[in-house]
Amino acid sequence: MHDTDVLIVGAGPVGLVLAVDLGQRGVRCTLIERKPAPQFLPKMERCNARTMEIFRRMGLARKVRAAGLRADVPMDVYIVRSLAEPPLLHHPYPSVNEARRAIDRCTDGTLPLEPYQLISQYTLEPLLKAVAEALPSIAVKFGHEFLSFEQSGSSVTAHVRAGGVTSQIKAKYLVACDGGGSSVRQQLGIALRGEGDILRLRQALYRCDELYSRIPIHKGPGHGRHYHVADAQSTFLIMQDSTQHWTLHAVVDEDAAMARQFEKAIGVPVEYEMLYVGEWKQNLLLADRYQQGRVFLAGDAVHLMIPTGGLGMNSGVGDAIDLGWKLEATLRGWGGPKLLASYELERRPVGERNVAASRYASLGRRKWRGLWRDLDELVRVAEVEQRKSNEMIGAELGYRYEGSLLIADEPGGPEHQLREYLPNTWPGSRLPHVWLEGHAAIQDTLGPGYTLLRLGGTHESGDGLEQAFNALGAPFELVDTAEQNARELYGYDLILLRPDLHIAWRGNRAPHDPKRLAAQVTGHLAP
Ligand SMILES: Cc1cc2nc3c(=O)[nH]c(=O)nc-3n(C[C@H](O)[C@H](O)[C@H](O)COP(=O)(O)OP(=O)(O)OC[C@H]3O[C@@H](n4cnc5c(N)ncnc54)[C@H](O)[C@@H]3O)c2cc1C
């Protein structure tokens, strides 16, 4: 007897998203977390557009926005000497309201359906925990520490300590979302490769109620999200979601210096409280494997990135979403033996690309940071280099599951771009966003299983695929969209989508062997 179907270790954002996804699918799972409760500690603060699309599909986007930064606040980035002096450089980025207006007008598929959202990790985690706890098939257990595990051909048994007592949890699958120091990964002997411990910085969290309303101070910068200080300590001030909390990163020798560093960055006296100071390390690391037997690894357990570019948690959310439906399909019996094996094939290359994107952005940052003695030169270089950190739409939306067993790939394919997103329907890609009549988003019209999209009024039959999916017991529906704009943008009459809205196959004629195609995309076909 199994105690649960899926045991998730670690209730950071990735473990929580996976738990909610599985819970919404009605999969029985247990989430264990060694901390007694979510902590009020600063970490990530930006869910990118792709994560927000995922949250929309999970019915969470509104909740996340309601808990996060107000939609009218600009997301601008400044380089300053202090907030009390005119900025050296200003890169404007739209507020959520402004970004939404641009998305509303966009008809060429270049923009995502959802704008990004600034929400502090310490706000997001309790929100996701509450959602997970309300789902009947999930047991959420904080104060439970994973110690070790063993696996057989049919189960994984984890040893867990809670309140000084050790017990066992037997599951069909284990997913390690236990962060950069992952004990599960260490027990499996899976190595992390790349550059570790590149730079150590101190980070502090402050409460300062008056700062936001006092910006701009004299002739200083306006409201924004990031204020980089051009100095020898790489000082970096970040607005958190309440606008009353701020974090500051700096290379300084002792905790006490973080108070002085905050005061210097503001440049005028303000009332504030320093709530936390800690040290963190920059890493660019990727795990050799994302799976061993019945154990899967996701999030920081397998990829560690420098936050420059904001791809860390967002990549982990992508891992969780790729794994969720595959676990469900396998547990319900319609997923074939290759389905779970595709997780590593699909997500590890994305992890690798995002680690590289983070390296690219942080090298750009380092270039202008080193020029703090020559401010004119710093501004000239930063005008180009700083954009690398904040303009990563290609990495966010343009990834494609190339070489996956589940994708009816075609030879060639568009190049992966980091900075630019070119909408396309190449198999393996995310379905580009398009508005339908009545301003309905196509993504909102698509159900939780496989979908055959029939576009532009085609008369090609979907019956063959429907029968093939039915024979496998896999969820499938046909969706007809006669609108020309969707047909023009997608370039094909027929598009087969997976449950995660990645494109599995496309064509203008019904597939000549629908059984084979259905078997491939559900993981029943050997390569
Ligand atoms: C300063 C900073 C800024 C960042 N900004 C961004 C950003 O803007 N956007 C972005 O996408 N990412 C950002 N990141 C990265 C982001 O914070 C991480 O990628 C994210 O937290 C990873 O989530 P995770 O769930 O995989 O791991 P974690 O958040 O590390 O969670 C792992 C969880 O597992 C638990 N755990 C560990 N071991 C055990 C055990 N043995 N038993 C039980 N539980 C265990 C831990 O307590 C923890 O709760 C930032 C990171 C830093 C440091």
PDBQT file of the ligand as one rigid body, heavy atoms in Angstrom, charges set to zero:
ROOT
HETATM    1  C1  LIG A 601      18.154  37.665  -4.120  1.00  0.00    +0.000 C 
HETATM    2  C2  LIG A 601      17.406  36.750  -5.022  1.00  0.00    +0.000 A 
HETATM    3  C3  LIG A 601      16.508  37.288  -5.957  1.00  0.00    +0.000 A 
HETATM    4  C4  LIG A 601      15.824  36.439  -6.821  1.00  0.00    +0.000 A 
HETATM    5  N1  LIG A 601      14.950  36.970  -7.753  1.00  0.00    +0.000 NA
HETATM    6  C5  LIG A 601      14.294  36.153  -8.610  1.00  0.00    +0.000 A 
HETATM    7  C6  LIG A 601      13.332  36.657  -9.540  1.00  0.00    +0.000 A 
HETATM    8  O1  LIG A 601      13.054  37.860  -9.593  1.00  0.00    +0.000 OA
HETATM    9  N2  LIG A 601      12.707  35.772 -10.371  1.00  0.00    +0.000 N 
HETATM   10  C7  LIG A 601      12.973  34.440 -10.302  1.00  0.00    +0.000 A 
HETATM   11  O2  LIG A 601      12.385  33.669 -11.090  1.00  0.00    +0.000 OA
HETATM   12  N3  LIG A 601      13.832  33.918  -9.410  1.00  0.00    +0.000 NA
HETATM   13  C8  LIG A 601      14.503  34.741  -8.573  1.00  0.00    +0.000 A 
HETATM   14  N4  LIG A 601      15.353  34.222  -7.635  1.00  0.00    +0.000 N 
HETATM   15  C9  LIG A 601      15.543  32.755  -7.554  1.00  0.00    +0.000 C 
HETATM   16  C10 LIG A 601      14.421  32.116  -6.754  1.00  0.00    +0.000 C 
HETATM   17  O3  LIG A 601      14.333  32.667  -5.477  1.00  0.00    +0.000 OA
HETATM   18  C11 LIG A 601      14.665  30.606  -6.688  1.00  0.00    +0.000 C 
HETATM   19  O4  LIG A 601      14.918  30.150  -7.986  1.00  0.00    +0.000 OA
HETATM   20  C12 LIG A 601      13.459  29.891  -6.097  1.00  0.00    +0.000 C 
HETATM   21  O5  LIG A 601      13.324  30.129  -4.732  1.00  0.00    +0.000 OA
HETATM   22  C13 LIG A 601      13.598  28.375  -6.308  1.00  0.00    +0.000 C 
HETATM   23  O6  LIG A 601      12.468  27.760  -5.803  1.00  0.00    +0.000 OA
HETATM   24  P1  LIG A 601      12.518  26.242  -5.341  1.00  0.00    +0.000 P 
HETATM   25  O7  LIG A 601      11.148  25.949  -4.833  1.00  0.00    +0.000 OA
HETATM   26  O8  LIG A 601      13.106  25.397  -6.396  1.00  0.00    +0.000 OA
HETATM   27  O9  LIG A 601      13.586  26.206  -4.156  1.00  0.00    +0.000 OA
HETATM   28  P2  LIG A 601      13.586  26.959  -2.767  1.00  0.00    +0.000 P 
HETATM   29  O10 LIG A 601      12.885  28.251  -2.850  1.00  0.00    +0.000 OA
HETATM   30  O11 LIG A 601      14.994  26.927  -2.287  1.00  0.00    +0.000 OA
HETATM   31  O12 LIG A 601      12.700  26.018  -1.839  1.00  0.00    +0.000 OA
HETATM   32  C14 LIG A 601      13.175  24.769  -1.391  1.00  0.00    +0.000 C 
HETATM   33  C15 LIG A 601      12.378  24.390  -0.159  1.00  0.00    +0.000 C 
HETATM   34  O13 LIG A 601      12.757  23.075   0.229  1.00  0.00    +0.000 OA
HETATM   35  C16 LIG A 601      12.861  23.029   1.628  1.00  0.00    +0.000 C 
HETATM   36  N5  LIG A 601      13.764  21.924   1.983  1.00  0.00    +0.000 N 
HETATM   37  C17 LIG A 601      15.079  21.827   1.715  1.00  0.00    +0.000 A 
HETATM   38  N6  LIG A 601      15.562  20.663   2.189  1.00  0.00    +0.000 NA
HETATM   39  C18 LIG A 601      14.520  20.018   2.779  1.00  0.00    +0.000 A 
HETATM   40  C19 LIG A 601      14.397  18.773   3.465  1.00  0.00    +0.000 A 
HETATM   41  N7  LIG A 601      15.458  17.989   3.666  1.00  0.00    +0.000 N 
HETATM   42  N8  LIG A 601      13.176  18.400   3.916  1.00  0.00    +0.000 NA
HETATM   43  C20 LIG A 601      12.092  19.220   3.710  1.00  0.00    +0.000 A 
HETATM   44  N9  LIG A 601      12.162  20.430   3.102  1.00  0.00    +0.000 NA
HETATM   45  C21 LIG A 601      13.362  20.811   2.629  1.00  0.00    +0.000 A 
HETATM   46  C22 LIG A 601      13.433  24.401   1.996  1.00  0.00    +0.000 C 
HETATM   47  O14 LIG A 601      13.192  24.717   3.333  1.00  0.00    +0.000 OA
HETATM   48  C23 LIG A 601      12.676  25.309   1.031  1.00  0.00    +0.000 C 
HETATM   49  O15 LIG A 601      11.472  25.773   1.559  1.00  0.00    +0.000 OA
HETATM   50  C24 LIG A 601      16.038  35.041  -6.743  1.00  0.00    +0.000 A 
HETATM   51  C25 LIG A 601      16.922  34.509  -5.802  1.00  0.00    +0.000 A 
HETATM   52  C26 LIG A 601      17.610  35.357  -4.947  1.00  0.00    +0.000 A 
HETATM   53  C27 LIG A 601      18.559  34.770  -3.935  1.00  0.00    +0.000 C 
ENDROOT
TORSDOF 0
